[in-house]
């Protein structure tokens, strides 16, 4: 705080001379102006005037002028030069400060703890009274001061009772001493706390004296709060009025901005903005300043504002164009989801974007959009498998060029479904997901991550294809990825080594490699023991297992007999995700487009799954059944993390009966 404001100076200012004021003023002589004087006056008109002689005026005139000012103006004058400072802080200037205070409507009288200049400084300046930093807007009325955060947290000025181990002590300090309260934080001024503790120490063990001290401090603090309550209410009302004034100026500025936008042809866009867009535009730089809009200001802020409004117009037009397709896709999605739940988890479906681009499905969607007819559920349900089969056929055409010539000449009717057909993903990128499945079979290769590209939104749609893509992108949990022949050609190659390993395994299982299909091998569901690694795996895992770095290329297979295979499958059935920590997916929440579903609808443990079923589906199931109520995500069967997991030789809980394994000492 300024020491000259806190305490009025006691020095006396010079009084005007009585003799000089009693003598009559001299008569003025009429002056005649000539041409030279007029020209000189015109030359001096542009010179800067000085107010240095203002202090030489009579005091009653100066006081009369100052009495019409506001307290904040007097504070500014006192800081302009030493002459005003000496004059305004003189004891005789108290009437000027009081008159200035009366010019403020509703302002309460000066508290007895402050002088008139200190009261004006408290109300009409924003300087911190401890460090002088500007911008301290809040007045601490119990302390009659302004305090910034850094000074409030300075232990030299305040005692911080926030982290006191006894919460009662913090509340106790609030009751007996003036303090600053910020939520649960309490700060007590050290200049108030030190004398209070000294008085406490002087009482010693006198409980009566301590009780009297506490009672007196509590009453004093309570009276201080009551006495300063009108000042606090006035300050709060002033802040509210100021906010209303600033809001009015901001509204006027925003109206002026929209007037400028109307000149550019964007004024009509105001009626189409939603609440979130209005809030965003309202808080943009150049729209929230509490100053009138000038031409110079508009030149500075117009580019980002015009750009944002143009983008909002493009989004509105894009949403209007894609709205019919959004309605049609939302109508067919429940039928797609219902069909997907009836199919095995191993089936490979196209994404929503791929399905909508299938000619049969696209023709039906266009018919719904153009005619506005209602959806025929029975007709569309019969159309779904036809469209999916067409997608499989069209997508498979991009795989035939990758096959070796000797494989195309086999006797298998559909060469892609041969057990010898395996592909390798050579992608090393990490977007959208790193490739953990390098050996991939058919038809899973069609839904592999690195055979697709994302169809992004089109800001300025020009065709129905763009409108359809925007509709799919805007719908929640609809994948906008599509099969991309260019990505497939760049990342996917035929896995020749896996094909040779598959031929050995097929022959080991007693089938003809030239005619055996992958479906036949899956139906056989044999288990194969890898002798070098001493683990038992499925035939699909065996295809990729032998070429892993841990295997070192050694290969020796043993086919388990029927008894050992049945015993091993029972052992595999026990190795399911734990009911408390396992991750499960709700079967009723399965979506046709499972690429996005597996990420959002997982539940940790069966307890969370049962709570979800009761909350979301109204089904109370005490013992959820696998494959009926829940499932685990299906991935690439060649991945070691996918079930059934490999079983090590040491984990076998039964005595093997396969002769080859017995001979090896298993």
Secondary structure as the mmCIF struct_conf table of DSSP 4:
data_model
#
loop_
_struct_conf.conf_type_id
_struct_conf.id
_struct_conf.beg_label_comp_id
_struct_conf.beg_label_asym_id
_struct_conf.beg_label_seq_id
_struct_conf.end_label_comp_id
_struct_conf.end_label_asym_id
_struct_conf.end_label_seq_id
HELX_RH_AL_P HELX_RH_AL_P1 UNK A 3 UNK A 6
BEND BEND1 UNK A 7 UNK A 7
HELX_LH_PP_P HELX_LH_PP_P1 UNK A 11 UNK A 17
HELX_RH_AL_P HELX_RH_AL_P2 UNK A 18 UNK A 22
BEND BEND2 UNK A 23 UNK A 23
HELX_LH_PP_P HELX_LH_PP_P2 UNK A 24 UNK A 30
HELX_RH_AL_P HELX_RH_AL_P3 UNK A 35 UNK A 44
TURN_TY1_P TURN_TY1_P1 UNK A 45 UNK A 46
BEND BEND3 UNK A 47 UNK A 47
HELX_LH_PP_P HELX_LH_PP_P3 UNK A 48 UNK A 49
HELX_RH_3T_P HELX_RH_3T_P1 UNK A 52 UNK A 56
BEND BEND4 UNK A 57 UNK A 57
HELX_RH_AL_P HELX_RH_AL_P4 UNK A 59 UNK A 66
TURN_TY1_P TURN_TY1_P2 UNK A 67 UNK A 68
BEND BEND5 UNK A 69 UNK A 69
HELX_RH_AL_P HELX_RH_AL_P5 UNK A 71 UNK A 78
TURN_TY1_P TURN_TY1_P3 UNK A 79 UNK A 80
HELX_RH_AL_P HELX_RH_AL_P6 UNK A 82 UNK A 88
TURN_TY1_P TURN_TY1_P4 UNK A 89 UNK A 89
BEND BEND6 UNK A 90 UNK A 90
HELX_RH_3T_P HELX_RH_3T_P2 UNK A 91 UNK A 93
HELX_RH_AL_P HELX_RH_AL_P7 UNK A 94 UNK A 102
TURN_TY1_P TURN_TY1_P5 UNK A 103 UNK A 103
BEND BEND7 UNK A 104 UNK A 104
TURN_TY1_P TURN_TY1_P6 UNK A 105 UNK A 106
HELX_LH_PP_P HELX_LH_PP_P4 UNK A 107 UNK A 111
TURN_TY1_P TURN_TY1_P7 UNK A 112 UNK A 113
BEND BEND8 UNK A 114 UNK A 114
HELX_RH_AL_P HELX_RH_AL_P8 UNK A 116 UNK A 124
TURN_TY1_P TURN_TY1_P8 UNK A 129 UNK A 131
BEND BEND9 UNK A 134 UNK A 134
STRN STRN1 UNK A 139 UNK A 140
TURN_TY1_P TURN_TY1_P9 UNK A 141 UNK A 144
STRN STRN2 UNK A 145 UNK A 146
HELX_RH_AL_P HELX_RH_AL_P9 UNK A 149 UNK A 152
TURN_TY1_P TURN_TY1_P10 UNK A 153 UNK A 153
TURN_TY1_P TURN_TY1_P11 UNK A 155 UNK A 157
STRN STRN3 UNK A 158 UNK A 160
TURN_TY1_P TURN_TY1_P12 UNK A 162 UNK A 163
BEND BEND10 UNK A 165 UNK A 165
HELX_RH_AL_P HELX_RH_AL_P10 UNK A 167 UNK A 176
BEND BEND11 UNK A 177 UNK A 177
STRN STRN4 UNK A 179 UNK A 182
TURN_TY1_P TURN_TY1_P13 UNK A 183 UNK A 184
STRN STRN5 UNK A 185 UNK A 189
HELX_RH_AL_P HELX_RH_AL_P11 UNK A 190 UNK A 203
TURN_TY1_P TURN_TY1_P14 UNK A 204 UNK A 205
HELX_RH_AL_P HELX_RH_AL_P12 UNK A 207 UNK A 263
TURN_TY1_P TURN_TY1_P15 UNK A 264 UNK A 265
HELX_RH_3T_P HELX_RH_3T_P3 UNK A 267 UNK A 272
HELX_RH_AL_P HELX_RH_AL_P13 UNK A 275 UNK A 282
TURN_TY1_P TURN_TY1_P16 UNK A 283 UNK A 283
BEND BEND12 UNK A 284 UNK A 284
TURN_TY1_P TURN_TY1_P17 UNK A 285 UNK A 287
BEND BEND13 UNK A 288 UNK A 288
BEND BEND14 UNK A 290 UNK A 291
HELX_RH_AL_P HELX_RH_AL_P14 UNK A 295 UNK A 341
TURN_TY1_P TURN_TY1_P18 UNK A 342 UNK A 342
BEND BEND15 UNK A 343 UNK A 343
TURN_TY1_P TURN_TY1_P19 UNK A 345 UNK A 346
HELX_RH_AL_P HELX_RH_AL_P15 UNK A 352 UNK A 357
BEND BEND16 UNK A 358 UNK A 358
HELX_RH_AL_P HELX_RH_AL_P16 UNK A 359 UNK A 371
HELX_LH_PP_P HELX_LH_PP_P5 UNK A 373 UNK A 375
HELX_RH_AL_P HELX_RH_AL_P17 UNK A 377 UNK A 400
TURN_TY1_P TURN_TY1_P20 UNK A 401 UNK A 402
BEND BEND17 UNK A 403 UNK A 403
HELX_RH_AL_P HELX_RH_AL_P18 UNK A 405 UNK A 408
TURN_TY1_P TURN_TY1_P21 UNK A 409 UNK A 409
BEND BEND18 UNK A 410 UNK A 411
BEND BEND19 UNK A 413 UNK A 414
HELX_RH_3T_P HELX_RH_3T_P4 UNK A 415 UNK A 417
STRN STRN6 UNK A 418 UNK A 418
TURN_TY1_P TURN_TY1_P22 UNK A 419 UNK A 420
STRN STRN7 UNK A 423 UNK A 425
BEND BEND20 UNK A 431 UNK A 432
STRN STRN8 UNK A 439 UNK A 440
TURN_TY1_P TURN_TY1_P23 UNK A 442 UNK A 443
HELX_RH_3T_P HELX_RH_3T_P5 UNK A 444 UNK A 447
HELX_RH_3T_P HELX_RH_3T_P6 UNK A 449 UNK A 451
STRN STRN9 UNK A 452 UNK A 454
TURN_TY1_P TURN_TY1_P24 UNK A 459 UNK A 460
BEND BEND21 UNK A 463 UNK A 463
HELX_RH_AL_P HELX_RH_AL_P19 UNK A 464 UNK A 474
BEND BEND22 UNK A 475 UNK A 475
TURN_TY1_P TURN_TY1_P25 UNK A 476 UNK A 477
STRN STRN10 UNK A 481 UNK A 483
HELX_RH_AL_P HELX_RH_AL_P20 UNK A 485 UNK A 491
STRN STRN11 UNK A 492 UNK A 494
HELX_RH_AL_P HELX_RH_AL_P21 UNK A 496 UNK A 508
TURN_TY1_P TURN_TY1_P26 UNK A 509 UNK A 510
TURN_TY1_P TURN_TY1_P27 UNK A 513 UNK A 515
STRN STRN12 UNK A 517 UNK A 517
HELX_RH_AL_P HELX_RH_AL_P22 UNK A 518 UNK A 524
TURN_TY1_P TURN_TY1_P28 UNK A 525 UNK A 525
STRN STRN13 UNK A 527 UNK A 530
TURN_TY1_P TURN_TY1_P29 UNK A 531 UNK A 534
STRN STRN14 UNK A 535 UNK A 538
HELX_RH_AL_P HELX_RH_AL_P23 UNK A 539 UNK A 545
TURN_TY1_P TURN_TY1_P30 UNK A 546 UNK A 547
BEND BEND23 UNK A 548 UNK A 548
HELX_RH_3T_P HELX_RH_3T_P7 UNK A 549 UNK A 551
TURN_TY1_P TURN_TY1_P31 UNK A 552 UNK A 553
STRN STRN15 UNK A 557 UNK A 559
HELX_RH_AL_P HELX_RH_AL_P24 UNK A 562 UNK A 574
TURN_TY1_P TURN_TY1_P32 UNK A 579 UNK A 581
STRN STRN16 UNK A 583 UNK A 586
HELX_RH_3T_P HELX_RH_3T_P8 UNK A 587 UNK A 589
BEND BEND24 UNK A 592 UNK A 593
HELX_RH_AL_P HELX_RH_AL_P25 UNK A 594 UNK A 600
BEND BEND25 UNK A 601 UNK A 601
STRN STRN17 UNK A 602 UNK A 604
HELX_RH_AL_P HELX_RH_AL_P26 UNK A 605 UNK A 616
BEND BEND26 UNK A 617 UNK A 617
BEND BEND27 UNK A 622 UNK A 623
HELX_LH_PP_P HELX_LH_PP_P6 UNK A 624 UNK A 625
STRN STRN18 UNK A 626 UNK A 626
TURN_TY1_P TURN_TY1_P33 UNK A 627 UNK A 629
STRN STRN19 UNK A 630 UNK A 631
TURN_TY1_P TURN_TY1_P34 UNK A 637 UNK A 638
BEND BEND28 UNK A 639 UNK A 639
TURN_TY1_P TURN_TY1_P35 UNK A 640 UNK A 641
BEND BEND29 UNK A 642 UNK A 644
HELX_LH_PP_P HELX_LH_PP_P7 UNK A 645 UNK A 646
STRN STRN20 UNK A 647 UNK A 648
HELX_RH_3T_P HELX_RH_3T_P9 UNK A 649 UNK A 651
BEND BEND30 UNK A 654 UNK A 654
HELX_RH_AL_P HELX_RH_AL_P27 UNK A 659 UNK A 663
TURN_TY1_P TURN_TY1_P36 UNK A 664 UNK A 665
#
